[in-house]
Amino acid sequence: MSVLAKRELLVQVAPRYVESCRHQRRVILDEFVAATGYERKYAIRLLNSPVRPSLVIQRRRAPRYGTAVQDALMVVWRAANGICSKRLVPFLPELVPILEGHGHLTLDDEVRAQLLSMSAATADRMVRRLREADRPHGISTTKPGRLLKRHVPVRTFGEWDDLRPGFFEADLVAHCGGYTDGSFLYTLCLTDVATGWTECLPLLHRIPSEVVQAVRQVRRLLPFPLLGFDSDNGHEFINFELVAYCEQEQITFTRGRVANKNDQCFIEQKNGSIVRQLVGYDRFEGQPAYRQLAELYRAVRLYVNFFQPSLKLRTKRRTGAHVSRTYHPAQTPYQRLVASGVLDPTARQRLERIYRALDPVRLLRQLETLQDALWRHAVYRTHGTPVGYAHPRSELIDVTFKASTCGLDGDVSVVAEDASPADRRGAAPPTAHRKYRRTQKSRGPRTYRTRKDPFESVWDEIRGWLEAEPERTVKSLFLQLQDKYPGQYADCQLRTLHRHVAIWRAGVILTFDEQWLANDALAGQPLPCPLRASELRTHEEHSA
């Protein structure tokens, strides 16, 4: 008997049970217990309690937003990388025309009006089923630097009242994978307090000289001057080299209090929403992963600063234990920077040209390709596998971030070559927003073969196709093989080709041009070279 049927029986039996005599109650109770299966004392309590009448199910009102509005919201939400609706809804008047201009949305006047009038709560309900739930956590690797703490003034959260862009908070994020043994990569993340403009750069080592070099690079990338630098008390920041550099360049250098992360609340938020969500919690080691991470951040800086709106606190009022907060409407760092008025006319026109030329959907697709390439360099700790094991890298394929694919062409592009066939077909919106992924176990490479390799004679040709277009799918390669060699390859051999390509991609990195900082669009120069691949021979292959 279902729960609903038991409740209906209770509604019918309870009035008769209350009005009956003791002998009749015993008979009614026996029948009720036999029918429902309840314990006797629980059944007595139900029968003696007031019975609530069953609620009348009312017809739900007709939905206000149709399928067209919901589909358009999904496209916009995915193009914004799945940000919360309180940040997304105020950005819709800016983002919707951009997506329409690049051909990702085709809306009539009614659908567009409904989409732009939607509340944040309604948008949250529509995208709730697509949100991910798992949230892994990293570990802290900060070591105190006590040598110069008295020489660097303390600045707390309450003292960050600078409305002028240029005052940055900085922090290091460790890509250690949960254990701090050995050498691994770091990310130096800086965010502007006034505008939220964020820059990320990879570091091979956590040493003062590399931090100073990274700060120099950040100053070249920024479209406005760096006026202030605030960090935690780690020894990579509290040292003679960085203090001397800031004094020489007239940069205000401050630090937060020990064991009080709220003093660096702005950068701590970016560590989670940018670095951890896009890079993840895996362990990355060595030069190939460093070069790959640098290419990923080249795409991240364009996407985050131009197409990721954030909220800024307007007022905070405390009444007893209750704190009431009000926020400014969500804006992107680019919008806040333009509204601040610190840009000269030339820099403002250049940023506006880049903003109008960028396609957020294509840029996000390029970012996903860079993420996949980076994650192939993650070092896993698995059962029976020594720490530091990674896939064998017999071949290293380099691929750069392709700016023209994101819509940057004409006088704001560096790319004069044609787009790949995948780009000419148009960029479909991603199926889900990209965030961190959990570390998966690796079973190790397969070192034996039970039959002859069917792709041995054509593997050099397949590898050439992959080098020319690294983003191609295995299915498209297999179909091209079947067209070129009819009758030679059966459909059941697609899985074998998948394994071959997976081994090939285990060593794929995106080519890192060491001069890219001088050729970056936001530094005033053309954008980097297009997406191309080149094979790097191993030492054994050179000596053979």
C-alpha positions as CSV (number, residue, x, y, z in Angstrom):
1,M,0.0,0.0,0.0
2,S,1.4,3.4,-1.0
3,V,1.9,6.2,1.5
4,L,-0.9,8.2,-0.2
5,A,-3.3,5.2,0.1
6,K,-2.4,4.9,3.8
7,R,-3.2,8.5,4.4
8,E,-6.5,8.2,2.6
9,L,-7.4,5.2,4.8
10,L,-6.4,7.2,7.9
11,V,-8.7,10.1,7.0
12,Q,-11.6,7.6,6.7
13,V,-10.9,5.5,9.8
14,A,-9.7,8.1,12.3
15,P,-13.1,9.8,13.0
16,R,-14.8,6.4,13.4
17,Y,-12.0,5.2,15.8
18,V,-12.3,8.3,18.0
19,E,-16.2,8.0,18.4
20,S,-16.2,4.2,19.0
21,C,-16.2,2.4,22.4
22,R,-13.2,0.5,23.7
23,H,-14.1,-2.9,22.3
24,Q,-14.8,-1.4,18.8
25,R,-11.6,0.6,18.9
26,R,-9.6,-2.7,19.3
27,V,-11.3,-4.2,16.3
28,I,-10.7,-1.0,14.1
29,L,-7.1,-0.8,15.3
30,D,-6.4,-4.4,14.4
31,E,-7.8,-3.9,10.9
32,F,-5.9,-0.6,10.4
33,V,-2.6,-2.2,11.5
34,A,-3.2,-5.3,9.3
35,A,-3.9,-3.0,6.3
36,T,-1.1,-0.5,6.7
37,G,1.7,-2.5,8.3
38,Y,2.3,0.2,10.9
39,E,3.5,-0.6,14.5
40,R,0.6,-0.7,16.9
41,K,1.7,2.2,19.1
42,Y,2.4,4.4,16.0
43,A,-1.0,3.5,14.6
44,I,-2.7,4.5,17.9
45,R,-0.9,7.8,17.8
46,L,-2.0,8.5,14.2
47,L,-5.6,7.6,14.9
48,N,-5.8,9.8,18.0
49,S,-4.1,12.8,16.4
50,P,-6.0,15.5,14.5
51,V,-6.3,14.5,10.9
52,R,-5.3,17.1,8.4
53,P,-7.5,17.2,5.3
54,S,-5.7,16.4,2.1
55,L,-4.6,19.5,0.2
56,V,-6.3,20.1,-3.1
57,I,-3.8,20.0,-5.9
58,Q,-4.1,23.2,-7.8
59,R,-3.3,23.5,-11.5
60,R,0.1,25.2,-12.0
61,R,0.0,28.4,-13.8
62,A,1.2,28.5,-17.4
63,P,4.9,29.0,-17.8
64,R,5.9,32.5,-18.7
65,Y,9.1,31.7,-20.5
66,G,8.9,29.3,-23.4
67,T,11.4,26.9,-24.8
68,A,13.0,29.5,-27.0
69,V,13.8,31.7,-24.0
70,Q,15.2,28.7,-22.1
71,D,17.4,27.6,-25.0
72,A,18.7,31.1,-25.4
73,L,19.5,31.4,-21.7
74,M,21.5,28.1,-21.9
75,V,23.6,29.4,-24.8
76,V,24.3,32.6,-22.9
77,W,25.0,30.8,-19.7
78,R,27.4,28.4,-21.3
79,A,29.2,31.2,-23.1
80,A,29.7,32.8,-19.8
81,N,31.3,29.6,-18.4
82,G,28.4,28.9,-16.0
83,I,28.7,31.9,-13.7
84,C,25.9,32.6,-11.1
85,S,22.8,34.4,-12.3
86,K,23.4,37.4,-10.1
87,R,26.5,38.1,-12.2
88,L,25.0,36.9,-15.5
89,V,21.7,38.7,-15.6
90,P,23.1,42.3,-15.3
91,F,25.6,41.3,-18.1
92,L,22.9,40.1,-20.5
93,P,22.4,43.5,-22.3
94,E,26.1,43.4,-23.2
95,L,26.5,39.7,-23.9
96,V,23.4,39.0,-26.0
97,P,24.2,41.5,-28.8
98,I,27.8,40.1,-29.0
99,L,26.5,36.5,-29.4
100,E,24.0,37.7,-31.9
101,G,26.7,39.5,-33.8
102,H,28.8,36.4,-34.0
103,G,25.9,34.2,-35.1
104,H,25.4,32.1,-31.9
105,L,21.9,33.5,-31.2
106,T,19.0,34.4,-33.4
107,L,16.2,36.0,-31.4
108,D,13.1,37.7,-32.3
109,D,11.9,40.8,-30.4
110,E,9.6,39.0,-28.0
111,V,12.2,36.4,-27.0
112,R,14.9,39.0,-26.6
113,A,12.6,41.1,-24.4
114,Q,11.7,38.2,-22.2
115,L,15.4,37.1,-21.9
116,L,16.5,40.6,-20.9
117,S,13.7,41.0,-18.4
118,M,14.3,37.7,-16.6
119,S,15.2,37.9,-12.9
120,A,18.2,36.3,-11.3
121,A,16.1,33.8,-9.3
122,T,14.3,32.6,-12.4
123,A,17.6,32.1,-14.3
124,D,19.0,30.2,-11.4
125,R,16.0,27.8,-11.5
126,M,16.5,27.2,-15.2
127,V,20.2,26.3,-15.0
128,R,20.1,24.5,-11.7
129,R,20.1,21.1,-13.2
130,L,23.3,21.8,-15.2
131,R,25.4,22.8,-12.2
132,E,28.1,20.6,-10.9
133,A,28.3,19.6,-7.2
134,D,31.8,18.2,-6.5
135,R,34.2,20.8,-5.0
136,P,37.7,19.5,-4.2
137,H,40.1,21.5,-2.1
138,G,43.8,22.3,-2.4
139,I,46.3,22.6,0.4
140,S,48.4,25.6,1.6
141,T,52.2,25.7,0.8
142,T,52.9,29.1,2.2
143,K,56.0,29.4,4.3
144,P,56.5,32.5,6.5
145,G,59.1,35.0,5.5
146,R,60.1,36.7,8.8
147,L,63.2,38.5,7.6
148,L,61.7,41.8,6.4
149,K,58.2,41.7,8.0
150,R,58.9,44.9,9.9
151,H,60.0,46.7,6.8
152,V,56.7,46.0,4.9
153,P,53.6,47.7,6.4
154,V,50.5,45.8,7.2
155,R,47.3,46.6,5.2
156,T,44.0,45.0,6.3
157,F,40.8,44.4,4.5
158,G,39.1,47.4,6.0
159,E,41.8,49.7,4.7
160,W,41.3,48.8,1.0
161,D,39.3,52.0,0.1
162,D,41.3,52.8,-3.1
163,L,38.8,53.6,-5.9
164,R,41.6,54.1,-8.4
165,P,42.7,51.1,-10.5
166,G,46.2,49.9,-10.0
167,F,46.3,48.5,-6.5
168,F,46.7,44.8,-6.8
169,E,46.5,41.8,-4.4
170,A,48.8,38.9,-5.2
171,D,49.1,35.3,-4.1
172,L,50.6,32.0,-5.2
173,V,48.6,28.9,-6.0
174,A,50.4,25.5,-5.7
175,H,49.7,22.8,-8.3
176,C,51.0,20.1,-6.1
177,G,48.2,17.5,-6.3
178,G,47.8,17.1,-2.6
179,Y,51.4,16.4,-1.6
180,T,54.3,18.8,-1.4
181,D,57.2,16.5,-2.0
182,G,59.5,17.5,-4.9
183,S,59.2,20.3,-7.4
184,F,55.9,21.4,-8.9
185,L,54.4,24.4,-10.7
186,Y,52.9,27.5,-9.1
187,T,50.5,30.2,-10.4
188,L,51.1,33.8,-9.5
189,C,47.7,35.5,-9.5
190,L,47.1,39.2,-9.2
191,T,43.8,41.0,-9.1
192,D,43.0,44.7,-9.1
193,V,41.0,45.8,-6.1
194,A,39.0,48.5,-7.8
195,T,38.2,46.8,-11.2
196,G,38.7,43.1,-10.6
197,W,41.2,43.0,-13.6
198,T,43.1,39.7,-13.1
199,E,46.4,38.4,-14.5
200,C,47.8,34.9,-14.0
201,L,51.3,33.7,-14.8
202,P,52.9,30.3,-14.2
203,L,56.1,29.8,-12.1
204,L,58.5,26.9,-12.3
205,H,60.0,27.6,-8.9
206,R,58.8,29.6,-5.8
207,I,61.9,31.8,-5.6
208,P,62.1,35.6,-5.2
209,S,63.8,36.2,-8.6
210,E,61.0,34.4,-10.5
211,V,58.4,36.4,-8.6
212,V,60.1,39.7,-9.5
213,Q,60.4,38.6,-13.1
214,A,56.7,37.7,-13.2
215,V,55.8,41.1,-11.7
216,R,57.7,42.8,-14.5
217,Q,55.8,40.7,-17.1
218,V,52.5,41.6,-15.5
219,R,53.3,45.3,-15.7
220,R,53.9,44.9,-19.5
221,L,50.6,43.1,-19.9
222,L,48.4,45.6,-17.9
223,P,46.7,48.4,-19.9
224,F,47.1,50.7,-16.8
225,P,50.0,51.2,-14.4
226,L,50.6,49.1,-11.3
227,L,50.5,51.4,-8.3
228,G,50.2,49.0,-5.3
229,F,51.2,45.4,-4.5
230,D,49.7,43.6,-1.5
231,S,50.7,40.0,-0.6
232,D,50.7,37.5,2.2
233,N,53.6,36.8,4.5
234,G,55.3,34.1,2.4
235,H,59.0,34.2,1.9
236,E,58.5,34.4,-1.9
237,F,57.1,37.9,-1.3
238,I,58.8,39.1,1.9
239,N,62.4,39.3,0.6
240,F,65.0,41.9,-0.3
241,E,64.6,41.6,-4.1
242,L,60.9,42.3,-4.3
243,V,61.1,45.1,-1.7
244,A,64.0,46.8,-3.6
245,Y,62.1,46.4,-6.9
246,C,59.0,48.0,-5.6
247,E,61.0,50.9,-4.1
248,Q,62.8,51.4,-7.4
249,E,59.6,51.4,-9.4
250,Q,57.7,53.5,-6.8
251,I,55.1,50.7,-6.2
252,T,53.4,50.7,-2.8
253,F,54.3,47.3,-1.2
254,T,52.1,46.1,1.7
255,R,51.2,42.8,3.3
256,G,48.3,41.3,5.2
257,R,48.2,40.0,8.8
258,V,49.5,36.6,9.6
259,A,46.9,33.8,9.4
260,N,44.2,36.2,8.4
261,K,43.1,35.4,4.8
262,N,40.4,38.1,4.9
263,D,43.1,40.7,4.4
264,Q,43.6,39.2,0.9
265,C,39.9,38.4,0.3
266,F,39.9,39.7,-3.3
267,I,42.8,37.5,-4.5
268,E,41.6,34.5,-2.5
269,Q,38.3,34.6,-4.3
270,K,40.1,34.7,-7.7
271,N,42.3,31.7,-6.7
272,G,39.1,29.6,-6.5
273,S,36.9,31.1,-9.2
274,I,39.7,31.2,-11.9
275,V,42.8,29.1,-11.1
276,R,41.1,26.2,-9.3
277,Q,38.0,26.1,-11.6
278,L,40.0,26.2,-14.8
279,V,43.2,24.5,-14.0
280,G,42.1,22.1,-11.2
281,Y,43.8,20.4,-8.3
282,D,46.2,18.0,-10.1
283,R,49.9,18.0,-9.8
284,F,52.0,19.6,-12.6
285,E,55.7,19.3,-13.0
286,G,58.4,20.2,-15.5
287,Q,59.0,22.5,-18.5
288,P,56.3,21.0,-20.8
289,A,53.5,21.6,-18.2
290,Y,54.9,25.0,-17.5
291,R,54.8,26.0,-21.2
292,Q,51.3,24.5,-21.5
293,L,50.0,26.4,-18.5
294,A,51.4,29.7,-19.9
295,E,49.4,29.2,-23.1
296,L,46.2,28.5,-21.1
297,Y,46.5,31.7,-19.2
298,R,46.9,33.7,-22.4
299,A,43.3,32.7,-23.3
300,V,42.1,33.0,-19.7
301,R,43.1,36.6,-19.3
302,L,41.0,37.6,-22.4
303,Y,38.0,35.6,-21.3
304,V,38.0,36.6,-17.6
305,N,38.7,40.3,-18.1
306,F,36.2,40.8,-20.9
307,F,33.4,38.3,-20.4
308,Q,33.3,37.4,-16.7
309,P,31.2,39.9,-14.7
310,S,31.6,40.1,-10.9
311,L,29.9,41.8,-8.0
312,K,31.4,44.6,-5.9
313,L,30.2,45.4,-2.4
314,R,28.5,48.8,-2.1
315,T,27.5,49.0,1.6
316,K,27.6,46.7,4.6
317,R,25.4,47.4,7.7
318,R,25.5,45.3,10.9
319,T,22.4,45.0,13.2
320,G,23.3,42.9,16.1
321,A,24.4,39.6,14.7
322,H,22.8,40.2,11.3
323,V,24.8,41.7,8.5
324,S,23.1,43.3,5.5
325,R,25.0,43.8,2.3
326,T,24.1,45.6,-0.9
327,Y,26.1,45.2,-4.1
328,H,26.7,47.2,-7.3
329,P,25.3,45.7,-10.5
330,A,27.6,43.0,-11.9
331,Q,30.2,44.3,-14.3
332,T,33.2,42.9,-16.1
333,P,36.7,44.2,-15.2
334,Y,36.8,45.8,-18.7
335,Q,33.6,47.7,-18.0
336,R,34.8,49.0,-14.6
337,L,38.2,50.0,-16.2
338,V,36.5,52.0,-18.9
339,A,34.2,53.7,-16.4
340,S,37.1,54.6,-14.1
341,G,38.5,57.1,-16.7
342,V,42.2,56.2,-16.1
343,L,42.7,55.0,-19.7
344,D,44.1,57.4,-22.3
345,P,42.1,57.6,-25.6
346,T,44.5,55.4,-27.5
347,A,44.5,52.6,-25.0
348,R,40.7,52.8,-24.6
349,Q,40.1,52.6,-28.4
350,R,42.5,49.6,-28.6
351,L,40.7,47.7,-25.8
352,E,37.3,48.6,-27.3
353,R,38.4,47.2,-30.7
354,I,39.6,44.0,-29.0
355,Y,36.3,43.7,-27.0
356,R,34.1,44.1,-30.1
357,A,36.2,41.6,-32.1
358,L,36.3,38.8,-29.5
359,D,33.8,36.0,-29.9
360,P,33.2,34.6,-26.3
361,V,31.9,31.2,-27.6
362,R,34.9,30.6,-29.8
363,L,37.3,31.9,-27.1
364,L,35.7,29.5,-24.6
365,R,36.2,26.6,-27.1
366,Q,39.9,27.5,-27.5
367,L,40.2,27.7,-23.7
368,E,38.7,24.1,-23.4
369,T,41.2,22.8,-25.9
370,L,44.0,24.3,-23.9
371,Q,42.5,22.8,-20.7
372,D,42.5,19.3,-22.2
373,A,46.1,19.7,-23.4
374,L,47.2,20.8,-19.9
375,W,45.4,18.0,-18.1
376,R,47.3,15.4,-20.1
377,H,50.4,16.6,-18.3
378,A,48.9,16.0,-14.8
379,V,51.0,13.7,-12.6
380,Y,48.9,11.1,-10.8
381,R,49.5,9.1,-7.6
382,T,47.8,5.8,-8.1
383,H,47.9,2.4,-6.3
384,G,51.1,0.7,-7.1
385,T,52.5,3.6,-9.0
386,P,55.4,5.7,-7.7
387,V,54.9,9.4,-7.1
388,G,55.8,11.4,-10.1
389,Y,54.5,8.9,-12.7
390,A,53.0,10.4,-15.8
391,H,52.1,9.2,-19.2
392,P,55.2,8.5,-21.4
393,R,56.1,11.5,-23.6
394,S,57.8,9.9,-26.5
395,E,56.5,12.7,-28.7
396,L,55.9,16.3,-27.7
397,I,53.5,18.2,-29.9
398,D,53.3,22.0,-29.5
399,V,50.2,24.0,-30.3
400,T,49.7,27.7,-29.5
401,F,46.7,29.7,-28.5
402,K,44.9,30.8,-31.7
403,A,43.7,34.3,-31.4
404,S,42.0,34.5,-34.8
405,T,39.7,31.6,-33.8
406,C,38.2,33.9,-31.1
407,G,37.2,36.5,-33.6
408,L,40.3,38.7,-33.4
409,D,41.1,39.7,-36.9
410,G,41.7,42.8,-39.0
411,D,43.7,45.5,-37.4
412,V,43.6,43.9,-33.9
413,S,44.9,40.5,-35.0
414,V,48.2,39.0,-35.7
415,V,46.9,36.1,-37.7
416,A,46.9,36.3,-41.4
417,E,46.5,32.6,-42.1
418,D,43.2,30.8,-42.9
419,A,41.2,29.2,-40.1
420,S,41.1,25.5,-39.8
421,P,38.2,23.5,-41.2
422,A,36.8,23.1,-37.7
423,D,36.8,26.9,-37.3
424,R,35.2,27.5,-40.7
425,R,32.3,25.2,-39.8
426,G,31.5,27.6,-36.9
427,A,31.8,27.2,-33.1
428,A,28.9,25.4,-31.5
429,P,28.2,26.4,-27.9
430,P,29.9,24.0,-25.4
431,T,27.7,21.3,-23.9
432,A,28.5,22.3,-20.3
433,H,30.6,25.0,-18.5
434,R,34.2,24.1,-17.9
435,K,35.5,24.0,-14.4
436,Y,37.9,21.9,-12.4
437,R,38.0,18.2,-12.8
438,R,38.8,15.6,-10.2
439,T,42.0,13.6,-10.4
440,Q,41.4,10.3,-12.0
441,K,43.4,7.1,-11.5
442,S,45.7,5.9,-14.3
443,R,46.2,2.2,-14.9
444,G,49.6,2.9,-16.6
445,P,50.6,2.3,-20.2
446,R,49.9,-1.0,-22.0
447,T,53.2,-2.6,-23.0
448,Y,52.1,-5.7,-24.9
449,R,50.3,-6.4,-28.2
450,T,48.2,-9.4,-29.2
451,R,47.9,-8.7,-32.9
452,K,49.5,-6.7,-35.7
453,D,48.9,-2.9,-35.6
454,P,46.4,-2.1,-38.4
455,F,47.5,1.5,-38.5
456,E,51.2,0.9,-38.6
457,S,51.6,1.7,-42.3
458,V,49.5,5.0,-42.1
459,W,50.4,6.2,-38.7
460,D,52.9,8.8,-40.0
461,E,50.1,10.2,-42.2
462,I,47.6,10.3,-39.3
463,R,50.2,12.0,-37.1
464,G,50.6,14.6,-39.8
465,W,46.9,15.3,-39.8
466,L,47.0,15.7,-36.0
467,E,49.9,18.0,-36.1
468,A,48.2,20.3,-38.7
469,E,44.8,20.2,-36.7
470,P,45.3,19.0,-33.1
471,E,41.7,19.8,-32.2
472,R,40.3,17.2,-34.6
473,T,38.3,14.3,-33.3
474,V,39.3,10.7,-33.7
475,K,36.1,9.9,-35.5
476,S,36.9,12.5,-38.2
477,L,40.3,11.0,-38.7
478,F,38.9,7.5,-39.0
479,L,36.3,8.6,-41.6
480,Q,39.0,10.3,-43.6
481,L,41.0,7.1,-43.6
482,Q,38.0,5.1,-44.7
483,D,37.4,7.5,-47.6
484,K,41.1,7.4,-48.6
485,Y,41.5,3.6,-48.3
486,P,38.1,2.1,-49.0
487,G,37.5,-1.4,-47.7
488,Q,40.7,-1.5,-45.6
489,Y,39.4,-0.3,-42.2
490,A,36.3,-1.7,-40.6
491,D,34.1,0.3,-38.2
492,C,35.2,-1.9,-35.3
493,Q,38.8,-0.6,-35.6
494,L,37.8,2.9,-34.4
495,R,38.5,2.0,-30.8
496,T,42.0,0.9,-31.7
497,L,42.6,4.3,-33.3
498,H,41.2,6.0,-30.2
499,R,44.0,4.3,-28.2
500,H,46.7,5.3,-30.6
501,V,45.6,8.9,-30.6
502,A,45.3,8.9,-26.8
503,I,48.9,7.8,-26.4
504,W,50.0,10.5,-29.0
505,R,48.1,13.1,-27.0
506,A,49.6,12.1,-23.7
507,G,52.6,14.2,-24.7
508,V,50.8,17.1,-26.3
509,I,51.6,20.6,-25.2
510,L,50.7,23.9,-26.8
511,T,53.8,25.6,-28.2
512,F,55.1,28.4,-26.0
513,D,56.6,31.3,-27.8
514,E,59.1,32.9,-25.4
515,Q,58.5,36.3,-27.0
516,W,54.7,36.2,-26.6
517,L,54.7,39.0,-23.9
518,A,56.1,41.4,-26.5
519,N,53.5,40.3,-29.0
520,D,50.4,40.4,-26.8
521,A,47.4,42.5,-27.8
522,L,46.9,44.0,-24.4
523,A,50.5,45.0,-24.3
524,G,50.0,47.1,-27.4
525,Q,51.5,44.6,-30.0
526,P,49.9,42.1,-32.3
527,L,48.5,38.8,-31.0
528,P,50.5,35.5,-31.0
529,C,50.9,33.0,-33.8
530,P,48.0,30.8,-34.8
531,L,47.3,27.2,-33.6
532,R,49.9,25.0,-35.2
533,A,51.7,21.8,-34.2
534,S,55.3,20.7,-34.5
535,E,56.9,17.4,-33.4
536,L,59.8,17.4,-30.9
537,R,62.0,14.4,-31.1
538,T,63.2,12.7,-27.9
539,H,66.9,12.1,-27.1
540,E,66.7,8.4,-28.1
541,E,65.2,9.3,-31.5
542,H,67.9,11.8,-32.2
543,S,70.6,9.3,-31.3
544,A,69.1,6.4,-33.4
